[in-house]
């Protein structure tokens, strides 16, 4: 997570080389509360719209919700 809570990066298992950069909707208090309470190693699922695909940086997801 960045210092302002604008995004988090999700990675797969230890063999995954691509992460998903998840852009947080700062107007959605539920999203902000969710990311402020996740713990290292916790399994997190996010759904939304892929807004960018890069070879190096992986995917960028505009988050609709976390689970």
CHARMM internal coordinates of N, CA and C (Angstrom, degrees):
IC EDIT
DIST 1 N 1 CA 1.4533
DIST 1 CA 1 C 1.5292
ANGL 1 N 1 CA 1 C 107.67
DIST 1 C 2 N 1.3000
ANGL 1 CA 1 C 2 N 116.05
DIHE 1 N 1 CA 1 C 2 N 141.53
DIST 2 N 2 CA 1.4563
ANGL 1 C 2 N 2 CA 118.30
DIHE 1 CA 1 C 2 N 2 CA 175.11
DIST 2 CA 2 C 1.5282
ANGL 2 N 2 CA 2 C 109.13
DIHE 1 C 2 N 2 CA 2 C -77.26
DIST 2 C 3 N 1.3085
ANGL 2 CA 2 C 3 N 116.57
DIHE 2 N 2 CA 2 C 3 N 167.67
DIST 3 N 3 CA 1.4672
ANGL 2 C 3 N 3 CA 120.99
DIHE 2 CA 2 C 3 N 3 CA -174.37
DIST 3 CA 3 C 1.5244
ANGL 3 N 3 CA 3 C 113.76
DIHE 2 C 3 N 3 CA 3 C -66.00
DIST 3 C 4 N 1.3244
ANGL 3 CA 3 C 4 N 117.90
DIHE 3 N 3 CA 3 C 4 N -19.39
DIST 4 N 4 CA 1.4613
ANGL 3 C 4 N 4 CA 120.80
DIHE 3 CA 3 C 4 N 4 CA -179.73
DIST 4 CA 4 C 1.5223
ANGL 4 N 4 CA 4 C 112.80
DIHE 3 C 4 N 4 CA 4 C -102.48
DIST 4 C 5 N 1.3275
ANGL 4 CA 4 C 5 N 117.69
DIHE 4 N 4 CA 4 C 5 N 0.21
DIST 5 N 5 CA 1.4573
ANGL 4 C 5 N 5 CA 121.16
DIHE 4 CA 4 C 5 N 5 CA 178.49
DIST 5 CA 5 C 1.5127
ANGL 5 N 5 CA 5 C 114.40
DIHE 4 C 5 N 5 CA 5 C 73.38
DIST 5 C 6 N 1.3404
ANGL 5 CA 5 C 6 N 117.41
DIHE 5 N 5 CA 5 C 6 N 26.97
DIST 6 N 6 CA 1.4616
ANGL 5 C 6 N 6 CA 120.92
DIHE 5 CA 5 C 6 N 6 CA -179.34
DIST 6 CA 6 C 1.5205
ANGL 6 N 6 CA 6 C 113.03
DIHE 5 C 6 N 6 CA 6 C -83.28
DIST 6 C 7 N 1.3242
ANGL 6 CA 6 C 7 N 117.08
DIHE 6 N 6 CA 6 C 7 N -23.18
DIST 7 N 7 CA 1.4625
ANGL 6 C 7 N 7 CA 120.75
DIHE 6 CA 6 C 7 N 7 CA -179.69
DIST 7 CA 7 C 1.5245
ANGL 7 N 7 CA 7 C 110.90
DIHE 6 C 7 N 7 CA 7 C -158.77
DIST 7 C 8 N 1.3199
ANGL 7 CA 7 C 8 N 115.23
DIHE 7 N 7 CA 7 C 8 N 161.24
DIST 8 N 8 CA 1.4506
ANGL 7 C 8 N 8 CA 122.46
DIHE 7 CA 7 C 8 N 8 CA 168.09
DIST 8 CA 8 C 1.5248
ANGL 8 N 8 CA 8 C 106.81
DIHE 7 C 8 N 8 CA 8 C -132.81
DIST 8 C 9 N 1.3200
ANGL 8 CA 8 C 9 N 116.46
DIHE 8 N 8 CA 8 C 9 N 160.54
DIST 9 N 9 CA 1.4549
ANGL 8 C 9 N 9 CA 121.24
DIHE 8 CA 8 C 9 N 9 CA 177.08
DIST 9 CA 9 C 1.5186
ANGL 9 N 9 CA 9 C 107.65
DIHE 8 C 9 N 9 CA 9 C -117.03
DIST 9 C 10 N 1.3320
ANGL 9 CA 9 C 10 N 115.82
DIHE 9 N 9 CA 9 C 10 N 124.75
DIST 10 N 10 CA 1.4540
ANGL 9 C 10 N 10 CA 121.79
DIHE 9 CA 9 C 10 N 10 CA 177.83
DIST 10 CA 10 C 1.5226
ANGL 10 N 10 CA 10 C 108.76
DIHE 9 C 10 N 10 CA 10 C -101.49
DIST 10 C 11 N 1.3260
ANGL 10 CA 10 C 11 N 115.72
DIHE 10 N 10 CA 10 C 11 N 136.39
DIST 11 N 11 CA 1.4585
ANGL 10 C 11 N 11 CA 122.11
DIHE 10 CA 10 C 11 N 11 CA 177.50
DIST 11 CA 11 C 1.5116
ANGL 11 N 11 CA 11 C 108.39
DIHE 10 C 11 N 11 CA 11 C -119.22
DIST 11 C 12 N 1.3188
ANGL 11 CA 11 C 12 N 116.12
DIHE 11 N 11 CA 11 C 12 N 152.20
DIST 12 N 12 CA 1.4626
ANGL 11 C 12 N 12 CA 120.92
DIHE 11 CA 11 C 12 N 12 CA 176.42
DIST 12 CA 12 C 1.5152
ANGL 12 N 12 CA 12 C 110.35
DIHE 11 C 12 N 12 CA 12 C -77.86
DIST 12 C 13 N 1.3198
ANGL 12 CA 12 C 13 N 116.53
DIHE 12 N 12 CA 12 C 13 N -149.34
DIST 13 N 13 CA 1.4569
ANGL 12 C 13 N 13 CA 120.59
DIHE 12 CA 12 C 13 N 13 CA 179.42
DIST 13 CA 13 C 1.5265
ANGL 13 N 13 CA 13 C 110.85
DIHE 12 C 13 N 13 CA 13 C -72.05
DIST 13 C 14 N 1.3239
ANGL 13 CA 13 C 14 N 117.22
DIHE 13 N 13 CA 13 C 14 N -175.06
DIST 14 N 14 CA 1.4611
ANGL 13 C 14 N 14 CA 120.94
DIHE 13 CA 13 C 14 N 14 CA -174.98
DIST 14 CA 14 C 1.5266
ANGL 14 N 14 CA 14 C 113.26
DIHE 13 C 14 N 14 CA 14 C -65.88
DIST 14 C 15 N 1.3177
ANGL 14 CA 14 C 15 N 117.71
DIHE 14 N 14 CA 14 C 15 N -14.00
DIST 15 N 15 CA 1.4638
ANGL 14 C 15 N 15 CA 121.39
DIHE 14 CA 14 C 15 N 15 CA 179.02
DIST 15 CA 15 C 1.5264
ANGL 15 N 15 CA 15 C 112.82
DIHE 14 C 15 N 15 CA 15 C -95.10
DIST 15 C 16 N 1.3061
ANGL 15 CA 15 C 16 N 117.43
DIHE 15 N 15 CA 15 C 16 N -4.70
DIST 16 N 16 CA 1.4660
ANGL 15 C 16 N 16 CA 122.50
DIHE 15 CA 15 C 16 N 16 CA -178.12
DIST 16 CA 16 C 1.5240
ANGL 16 N 16 CA 16 C 110.08
DIHE 15 C 16 N 16 CA 16 C -76.31
DIST 16 C 17 N 1.3342
ANGL 16 CA 16 C 17 N 117.03
DIHE 16 N 16 CA 16 C 17 N 134.69
DIST 17 N 17 CA 1.4634
ANGL 16 C 17 N 17 CA 120.01
DIHE 16 CA 16 C 17 N 17 CA 177.48
DIST 17 CA 17 C 1.5291
ANGL 17 N 17 CA 17 C 112.06
DIHE 16 C 17 N 17 CA 17 C -108.68
DIST 17 C 18 N 1.3183
ANGL 17 CA 17 C 18 N 117.29
DIHE 17 N 17 CA 17 C 18 N -8.07
DIST 18 N 18 CA 1.4615
ANGL 17 C 18 N 18 CA 121.20
DIHE 17 CA 17 C 18 N 18 CA -178.33
DIST 18 CA 18 C 1.5211
ANGL 18 N 18 CA 18 C 109.35
DIHE 17 C 18 N 18 CA 18 C -115.77
DIST 18 C 19 N 1.3198
ANGL 18 CA 18 C 19 N 115.73
DIHE 18 N 18 CA 18 C 19 N 132.33
DIST 19 N 19 CA 1.4488
ANGL 18 C 19 N 19 CA 120.61
DIHE 18 CA 18 C 19 N 19 CA 175.45
DIST 19 CA 19 C 1.5172
ANGL 19 N 19 CA 19 C 110.72
DIHE 18 C 19 N 19 CA 19 C -105.52
DIST 19 C 20 N 1.3188
ANGL 19 CA 19 C 20 N 114.92
DIHE 19 N 19 CA 19 C 20 N 172.63
DIST 20 N 20 CA 1.4604
ANGL 19 C 20 N 20 CA 120.76
DIHE 19 CA 19 C 20 N 20 CA 176.34
DIST 20 CA 20 C 1.5251
ANGL 20 N 20 CA 20 C 107.45
DIHE 19 C 20 N 20 CA 20 C -120.50
DIST 20 C 21 N 1.3239
ANGL 20 CA 20 C 21 N 115.23
DIHE 20 N 20 CA 20 C 21 N 116.99
DIST 21 N 21 CA 1.4621
ANGL 20 C 21 N 21 CA 123.03
DIHE 20 CA 20 C 21 N 21 CA 178.01
DIST 21 CA 21 C 1.5260
ANGL 21 N 21 CA 21 C 106.37
DIHE 20 C 21 N 21 CA 21 C -82.69
DIST 21 C 22 N 1.3278
ANGL 21 CA 21 C 22 N 116.95
DIHE 21 N 21 CA 21 C 22 N 111.34
DIST 22 N 22 CA 1.4659
ANGL 21 C 22 N 22 CA 121.99
DIHE 21 CA 21 C 22 N 22 CA -175.32
DIST 22 CA 22 C 1.5209
ANGL 22 N 22 CA 22 C 110.25
DIHE 21 C 22 N 22 CA 22 C -101.30
DIST 22 C 23 N 1.3368
ANGL 22 CA 22 C 23 N 115.75
DIHE 22 N 22 CA 22 C 23 N 113.22
DIST 23 N 23 CA 1.4538
ANGL 22 C 23 N 23 CA 121.68
DIHE 22 CA 22 C 23 N 23 CA 178.52
DIST 23 CA 23 C 1.5234
ANGL 23 N 23 CA 23 C 109.00
DIHE 22 C 23 N 23 CA 23 C -83.85
DIST 23 C 24 N 1.3217
ANGL 23 CA 23 C 24 N 115.92
DIHE 23 N 23 CA 23 C 24 N 124.20
DIST 24 N 24 CA 1.4589
ANGL 23 C 24 N 24 CA 122.69
DIHE 23 CA 23 C 24 N 24 CA -175.69
DIST 24 CA 24 C 1.5268
ANGL 24 N 24 CA 24 C 110.44
DIHE 23 C 24 N 24 CA 24 C -85.78
DIST 24 C 25 N 1.3372
ANGL 24 CA 24 C 25 N 116.44
DIHE 24 N 24 CA 24 C 25 N 138.74
DIST 25 N 25 CA 1.4589
ANGL 24 C 25 N 25 CA 122.05
DIHE 24 CA 24 C 25 N 25 CA 173.03
DIST 25 CA 25 C 1.5342
ANGL 25 N 25 CA 25 C 106.99
DIHE 24 C 25 N 25 CA 25 C -82.83
DIST 25 C 26 N 1.3232
ANGL 25 CA 25 C 26 N 116.72
DIHE 25 N 25 CA 25 C 26 N 101.26
DIST 26 N 26 CA 1.4706
ANGL 25 C 26 N 26 CA 121.29
DIHE 25 CA 25 C 26 N 26 CA -175.62
DIST 26 CA 26 C 1.5273
ANGL 26 N 26 CA 26 C 113.35
DIHE 25 C 26 N 26 CA 26 C -64.86
DIST 26 C 27 N 1.3423
ANGL 26 CA 26 C 27 N 117.83
DIHE 26 N 26 CA 26 C 27 N -14.03
DIST 27 N 27 CA 1.4631
ANGL 26 C 27 N 27 CA 120.88
DIHE 26 CA 26 C 27 N 27 CA 177.23
DIST 27 CA 27 C 1.5229
ANGL 27 N 27 CA 27 C 111.94
DIHE 26 C 27 N 27 CA 27 C -84.58
DIST 27 C 28 N 1.3387
ANGL 27 CA 27 C 28 N 116.38
DIHE 27 N 27 CA 27 C 28 N -9.73
DIST 28 N 28 CA 1.4690
ANGL 27 C 28 N 28 CA 121.65
DIHE 27 CA 27 C 28 N 28 CA -179.17
DIST 28 CA 28 C 1.5323
ANGL 28 N 28 CA 28 C 108.84
DIHE 27 C 28 N 28 CA 28 C -99.28
DIST 28 C 29 N 1.3137
ANGL 28 CA 28 C 29 N 116.30
DIHE 28 N 28 CA 28 C 29 N 100.00
DIST 29 N 29 CA 1.4725
ANGL 28 C 29 N 29 CA 122.43
DIHE 28 CA 28 C 29 N 29 CA -176.69
DIST 29 CA 29 C 1.5260
ANGL 29 N 29 CA 29 C 111.20
DIHE 28 C 29 N 29 CA 29 C -59.83
DIST 29 C 30 N 1.3268
ANGL 29 CA 29 C 30 N 118.42
DIHE 29 N 29 CA 29 C 30 N -34.37
DIST 30 N 30 CA 1.4655
ANGL 29 C 30 N 30 CA 121.55
DIHE 29 CA 29 C 30 N 30 CA 179.64
DIST 30 CA 30 C 1.5253
ANGL 30 N 30 CA 30 C 111.32
DIHE 29 C 30 N 30 CA 30 C -62.21
DIST 30 C 31 N 1.3453
ANGL 30 CA 30 C 31 N 117.18
DIHE 30 N 30 CA 30 C 31 N -40.58
DIST 31 N 31 CA 1.4638
ANGL 30 C 31 N 31 CA 120.75
DIHE 30 CA 30 C 31 N 31 CA 177.39
DIST 31 CA 31 C 1.5206
ANGL 31 N 31 CA 31 C 110.67
DIHE 30 C 31 N 31 CA 31 C -64.41
DIST 31 C 32 N 1.3066
ANGL 31 CA 31 C 32 N 116.17
DIHE 31 N 31 CA 31 C 32 N -46.67
DIST 32 N 32 CA 1.4605
ANGL 31 C 32 N 32 CA 120.65
DIHE 31 CA 31 C 32 N 32 CA -179.52
DIST 32 CA 32 C 1.5271
ANGL 32 N 32 CA 32 C 110.52
DIHE 31 C 32 N 32 CA 32 C -61.28
DIST 32 C 33 N 1.3102
ANGL 32 CA 32 C 33 N 117.57
DIHE 32 N 32 CA 32 C 33 N -45.17
DIST 33 N 33 CA 1.4677
ANGL 32 C 33 N 33 CA 121.39
DIHE 32 CA 32 C 33 N 33 CA 178.53
DIST 33 CA 33 C 1.5231
ANGL 33 N 33 CA 33 C 110.91
DIHE 32 C 33 N 33 CA 33 C -61.78
DIST 33 C 34 N 1.3382
ANGL 33 CA 33 C 34 N 116.63
DIHE 33 N 33 CA 33 C 34 N -40.79
DIST 34 N 34 CA 1.4574
ANGL 33 C 34 N 34 CA 120.77
DIHE 33 CA 33 C 34 N 34 CA -179.39
DIST 34 CA 34 C 1.5190
ANGL 34 N 34 CA 34 C 110.93
DIHE 33 C 34 N 34 CA 34 C -61.55
DIST 34 C 35 N 1.3273
ANGL 34 CA 34 C 35 N 117.83
DIHE 34 N 34 CA 34 C 35 N -51.04
DIST 35 N 35 CA 1.4628
ANGL 34 C 35 N 35 CA 119.06
DIHE 34 CA 34 C 35 N 35 CA -176.68
DIST 35 CA 35 C 1.5260
ANGL 35 N 35 CA 35 C 112.77
DIHE 34 C 35 N 35 CA 35 C -68.76
DIST 35 C 36 N 1.3179
ANGL 35 CA 35 C 36 N 117.38
DIHE 35 N 35 CA 35 C 36 N -27.29
DIST 36 N 36 CA 1.4605
ANGL 35 C 36 N 36 CA 119.61
DIHE 35 CA 35 C 36 N 36 CA 178.69
DIST 36 CA 36 C 1.5331
ANGL 36 N 36 CA 36 C 111.83
DIHE 35 C 36 N 36 CA 36 C -72.66
DIST 36 C 37 N 1.3370
ANGL 36 CA 36 C 37 N 116.87
DIHE 36 N 36 CA 36 C 37 N -15.45
DIST 37 N 37 CA 1.4609
ANGL 36 C 37 N 37 CA 120.31
DIHE 36 CA 36 C 37 N 37 CA -177.00
DIST 37 CA 37 C 1.5223
ANGL 37 N 37 CA 37 C 114.56
DIHE 36 C 37 N 37 CA 37 C -112.50
DIST 37 C 38 N 1.3387
ANGL 37 CA 37 C 38 N 118.90
DIHE 37 N 37 CA 37 C 38 N 3.89
DIST 38 N 38 CA 1.4584
ANGL 37 C 38 N 38 CA 118.89
DIHE 37 CA 37 C 38 N 38 CA 178.31
DIST 38 CA 38 C 1.5266
ANGL 38 N 38 CA 38 C 109.87
DIHE 37 C 38 N 38 CA 38 C -78.02
DIST 38 C 39 N 1.3155
ANGL 38 CA 38 C 39 N 115.02
DIHE 38 N 38 CA 38 C 39 N 153.24
DIST 39 N 39 CA 1.4686
ANGL 38 C 39 N 39 CA 122.29
DIHE 38 CA 38 C 39 N 39 CA -177.92
DIST 39 CA 39 C 1.5215
ANGL 39 N 39 CA 39 C 109.51
DIHE 38 C 39 N 39 CA 39 C -114.42
DIST 39 C 40 N 1.3135
ANGL 39 CA 39 C 40 N 116.46
DIHE 39 N 39 CA 39 C 40 N 151.74
DIST 40 N 40 CA 1.4567
ANGL 39 C 40 N 40 CA 121.73
DIHE 39 CA 39 C 40 N 40 CA 176.42
DIST 40 CA 40 C 1.5249
ANGL 40 N 40 CA 40 C 109.34
DIHE 39 C 40 N 40 CA 40 C -56.94
DIST 40 C 41 N 1.3277
ANGL 40 CA 40 C 41 N 116.57
DIHE 40 N 40 CA 40 C 41 N 131.87
DIST 41 N 41 CA 1.4528
ANGL 40 C 41 N 41 CA 121.99
DIHE 40 CA 40 C 41 N 41 CA -179.76
DIST 41 CA 41 C 1.5168
ANGL 41 N 41 CA 41 C 114.53
DIHE 40 C 41 N 41 CA 41 C 88.74
DIST 41 C 42 N 1.3229
ANGL 41 CA 41 C 42 N 117.31
DIHE 41 N 41 CA 41 C 42 N -8.75
DIST 42 N 42 CA 1.4677
ANGL 41 C 42 N 42 CA 121.45
DIHE 41 CA 41 C 42 N 42 CA 179.16
DIST 42 CA 42 C 1.5280
ANGL 42 N 42 CA 42 C 109.82
DIHE 41 C 42 N 42 CA 42 C -70.01
DIST 42 C 43 N 1.3297
ANGL 42 CA 42 C 43 N 117.15
DIHE 42 N 42 CA 42 C 43 N 139.97
DIST 43 N 43 CA 1.4605
ANGL 42 C 43 N 43 CA 121.64
DIHE 42 CA 42 C 43 N 43 CA 175.00
DIST 43 CA 43 C 1.5245
ANGL 43 N 43 CA 43 C 108.81
DIHE 42 C 43 N 43 CA 43 C -77.93
DIST 43 C 44 N 1.3428
ANGL 43 CA 43 C 44 N 116.28
DIHE 43 N 43 CA 43 C 44 N 127.96
DIST 44 N 44 CA 1.4574
ANGL 43 C 44 N 44 CA 122.28
DIHE 43 CA 43 C 44 N 44 CA -177.61
DIST 44 CA 44 C 1.5219
ANGL 44 N 44 CA 44 C 108.55
DIHE 43 C 44 N 44 CA 44 C -130.20
DIST 44 C 45 N 1.3283
ANGL 44 CA 44 C 45 N 116.99
DIHE 44 N 44 CA 44 C 45 N 135.88
DIST 45 N 45 CA 1.4532
ANGL 44 C 45 N 45 CA 122.77
DIHE 44 CA 44 C 45 N 45 CA 173.12
DIST 45 CA 45 C 1.5177
ANGL 45 N 45 CA 45 C 108.56
DIHE 44 C 45 N 45 CA 45 C -116.32
DIST 45 C 46 N 1.3272
ANGL 45 CA 45 C 46 N 115.44
DIHE 45 N 45 CA 45 C 46 N 139.60
DIST 46 N 46 CA 1.4679
ANGL 45 C 46 N 46 CA 120.85
DIHE 45 CA 45 C 46 N 46 CA 178.22
DIST 46 CA 46 C 1.5135
ANGL 46 N 46 CA 46 C 108.18
DIHE 45 C 46 N 46 CA 46 C -129.80
DIST 46 C 47 N 1.3296
ANGL 46 CA 46 C 47 N 115.71
DIHE 46 N 46 CA 46 C 47 N 142.99
DIST 47 N 47 CA 1.4611
ANGL 46 C 47 N 47 CA 119.72
DIHE 46 CA 46 C 47 N 47 CA 174.34
DIST 47 CA 47 C 1.5212
ANGL 47 N 47 CA 47 C 108.21
DIHE 46 C 47 N 47 CA 47 C -127.36
DIST 47 C 48 N 1.3285
ANGL 47 CA 47 C 48 N 114.46
DIHE 47 N 47 CA 47 C 48 N 149.79
DIST 48 N 48 CA 1.4479
ANGL 47 C 48 N 48 CA 119.69
DIHE 47 CA 47 C 48 N 48 CA -178.25
DIST 48 CA 48 C 1.5084
ANGL 48 N 48 CA 48 C 110.29
DIHE 47 C 48 N 48 CA 48 C 170.00
DIST 48 C 49 N 1.3225
ANGL 48 CA 48 C 49 N 116.44
DIHE 48 N 48 CA 48 C 49 N -148.55
DIST 49 N 49 CA 1.4524
ANGL 48 C 49 N 49 CA 123.05
DIHE 48 CA 48 C 49 N 49 CA -176.75
DIST 49 CA 49 C 1.5212
ANGL 49 N 49 CA 49 C 109.99
DIHE 48 C 49 N 49 CA 49 C -118.71
DIST 49 C 50 N 1.3390
ANGL 49 CA 49 C 50 N 116.85
DIHE 49 N 49 CA 49 C 50 N 126.88
DIST 50 N 50 CA 1.4589
ANGL 49 C 50 N 50 CA 120.76
DIHE 49 CA 49 C 50 N 50 CA 175.33
DIST 50 CA 50 C 1.5245
ANGL 50 N 50 CA 50 C 107.73
DIHE 49 C 50 N 50 CA 50 C -70.61
DIST 50 C 51 N 1.3328
ANGL 50 CA 50 C 51 N 116.65
DIHE 50 N 50 CA 50 C 51 N 122.55
DIST 51 N 51 CA 1.4603
ANGL 50 C 51 N 51 CA 120.05
DIHE 50 CA 50 C 51 N 51 CA -177.60
DIST 51 CA 51 C 1.5242
ANGL 51 N 51 CA 51 C 112.72
DIHE 50 C 51 N 51 CA 51 C -106.76
DIST 51 C 52 N 1.3593
ANGL 51 CA 51 C 52 N 117.33
DIHE 51 N 51 CA 51 C 52 N -12.27
DIST 52 N 52 CA 1.4545
ANGL 51 C 52 N 52 CA 119.86
DIHE 51 CA 51 C 52 N 52 CA 178.98
DIST 52 CA 52 C 1.5189
ANGL 52 N 52 CA 52 C 109.05
DIHE 51 C 52 N 52 CA 52 C -159.85
DIST 52 C 53 N 1.3322
ANGL 52 CA 52 C 53 N 115.64
DIHE 52 N 52 CA 52 C 53 N 144.63
DIST 53 N 53 CA 1.4625
ANGL 52 C 53 N 53 CA 122.18
DIHE 52 CA 52 C 53 N 53 CA 175.91
DIST 53 CA 53 C 1.5176
ANGL 53 N 53 CA 53 C 107.24
DIHE 52 C 53 N 53 CA 53 C -127.82
DIST 53 C 54 N 1.3285
ANGL 53 CA 53 C 54 N 115.82
DIHE 53 N 53 CA 53 C 54 N 122.51
DIST 54 N 54 CA 1.4584
ANGL 53 C 54 N 54 CA 120.14
DIHE 53 CA 53 C 54 N 54 CA 179.56
DIST 54 CA 54 C 1.5116
ANGL 54 N 54 CA 54 C 110.89
DIHE 53 C 54 N 54 CA 54 C -125.56
DIST 54 C 55 N 1.3158
ANGL 54 CA 54 C 55 N 116.43
DIHE 54 N 54 CA 54 C 55 N 151.36
DIST 55 N 55 CA 1.4558
ANGL 54 C 55 N 55 CA 120.80
DIHE 54 CA 54 C 55 N 55 CA -179.77
DIST 55 CA 55 C 1.5238
ANGL 55 N 55 CA 55 C 111.84
DIHE 54 C 55 N 55 CA 55 C -71.48
DIST 55 C 56 N 1.3064
ANGL 55 CA 55 C 56 N 117.44
DIHE 55 N 55 CA 55 C 56 N -35.35
DIST 56 N 56 CA 1.4635
ANGL 55 C 56 N 56 CA 121.08
DIHE 55 CA 55 C 56 N 56 CA -177.37
DIST 56 CA 56 C 1.5242
ANGL 56 N 56 CA 56 C 111.83
DIHE 55 C 56 N 56 CA 56 C -95.99
DIST 56 C 57 N 1.3109
ANGL 56 CA 56 C 57 N 116.79
DIHE 56 N 56 CA 56 C 57 N -46.72
DIST 57 N 57 CA 1.4645
ANGL 56 C 57 N 57 CA 121.29
DIHE 56 CA 56 C 57 N 57 CA -172.96
DIST 57 CA 57 C 1.5248
ANGL 57 N 57 CA 57 C 113.61
DIHE 56 C 57 N 57 CA 57 C -85.81
DIST 57 C 58 N 1.3228
ANGL 57 CA 57 C 58 N 118.38
DIHE 57 N 57 CA 57 C 58 N -5.42
DIST 58 N 58 CA 1.4559
ANGL 57 C 58 N 58 CA 120.05
DIHE 57 CA 57 C 58 N 58 CA 179.85
DIST 58 CA 58 C 1.5142
ANGL 58 N 58 CA 58 C 111.44
DIHE 57 C 58 N 58 CA 58 C 81.87
DIST 58 C 59 N 1.3103
ANGL 58 CA 58 C 59 N 115.85
DIHE 58 N 58 CA 58 C 59 N -141.03
DIST 59 N 59 CA 1.4619
ANGL 58 C 59 N 59 CA 122.50
DIHE 58 CA 58 C 59 N 59 CA -174.06
DIST 59 CA 59 C 1.5216
ANGL 59 N 59 CA 59 C 111.02
DIHE 58 C 59 N 59 CA 59 C -108.74
DIST 59 C 60 N 1.3301
ANGL 59 CA 59 C 60 N 115.90
DIHE 59 N 59 CA 59 C 60 N 150.96
DIST 60 N 60 CA 1.4654
ANGL 59 C 60 N 60 CA 121.65
DIHE 59 CA 59 C 60 N 60 CA 172.24
DIST 60 CA 60 C 1.5302
ANGL 60 N 60 CA 60 C 106.55
DIHE 59 C 60 N 60 CA 60 C -115.46
DIST 60 C 61 N 1.3348
ANGL 60 CA 60 C 61 N 115.50
DIHE 60 N 60 CA 60 C 61 N 125.80
DIST 61 N 61 CA 1.4583
ANGL 60 C 61 N 61 CA 122.44
DIHE 60 CA 60 C 61 N 61 CA -177.46
DIST 61 CA 61 C 1.5176
ANGL 61 N 61 CA 61 C 109.79
DIHE 60 C 61 N 61 CA 61 C -116.76
DIST 61 C 62 N 1.3278
ANGL 61 CA 61 C 62 N 116.97
DIHE 61 N 61 CA 61 C 62 N 124.82
DIST 62 N 62 CA 1.4668
ANGL 61 C 62 N 62 CA 122.46
DIHE 61 CA 61 C 62 N 62 CA 170.95
DIST 62 CA 62 C 1.5263
ANGL 62 N 62 CA 62 C 105.27
DIHE 61 C 62 N 62 CA 62 C -84.09
DIST 62 C 63 N 1.3150
ANGL 62 CA 62 C 63 N 117.04
DIHE 62 N 62 CA 62 C 63 N 108.75
DIST 63 N 63 CA 1.4724
ANGL 62 C 63 N 63 CA 122.59
DIHE 62 CA 62 C 63 N 63 CA -170.54
DIST 63 CA 63 C 1.5243
ANGL 63 N 63 CA 63 C 111.73
DIHE 62 C 63 N 63 CA 63 C -74.55
DIST 63 C 64 N 1.3467
ANGL 63 CA 63 C 64 N 114.89
DIHE 63 N 63 CA 63 C 64 N 130.93
DIST 64 N 64 CA 1.4630
ANGL 63 C 64 N 64 CA 121.48
DIHE 63 CA 63 C 64 N 64 CA 169.52
DIST 64 CA 64 C 1.5217
ANGL 64 N 64 CA 64 C 109.77
DIHE 63 C 64 N 64 CA 64 C -94.73
DIST 64 C 65 N 1.3514
ANGL 64 CA 64 C 65 N 115.90
DIHE 64 N 64 CA 64 C 65 N -40.26
DIST 65 N 65 CA 1.4715
ANGL 64 C 65 N 65 CA 119.19
DIHE 64 CA 64 C 65 N 65 CA 178.07
DIST 65 CA 65 C 1.5189
ANGL 65 N 65 CA 65 C 110.59
DIHE 64 C 65 N 65 CA 65 C -160.87
DIST 65 C 66 N 1.3202
ANGL 65 CA 65 C 66 N 114.73
DIHE 65 N 65 CA 65 C 66 N 155.98
DIST 66 N 66 CA 1.4533
ANGL 65 C 66 N 66 CA 123.65
DIHE 65 CA 65 C 66 N 66 CA 173.64
DIST 66 CA 66 C 1.5147
ANGL 66 N 66 CA 66 C 109.41
DIHE 65 C 66 N 66 CA 66 C -109.21
DIST 66 C 67 N 1.3142
ANGL 66 CA 66 C 67 N 116.12
DIHE 66 N 66 CA 66 C 67 N 152.44
DIST 67 N 67 CA 1.4663
ANGL 66 C 67 N 67 CA 121.52
DIHE 66 CA 66 C 67 N 67 CA 174.91
DIST 67 CA 67 C 1.5077
ANGL 67 N 67 CA 67 C 108.64
DIHE 66 C 67 N 67 CA 67 C -133.53
END
COOR INIT
IC SEED 1 N 1 CA 1 C
IC BUILD
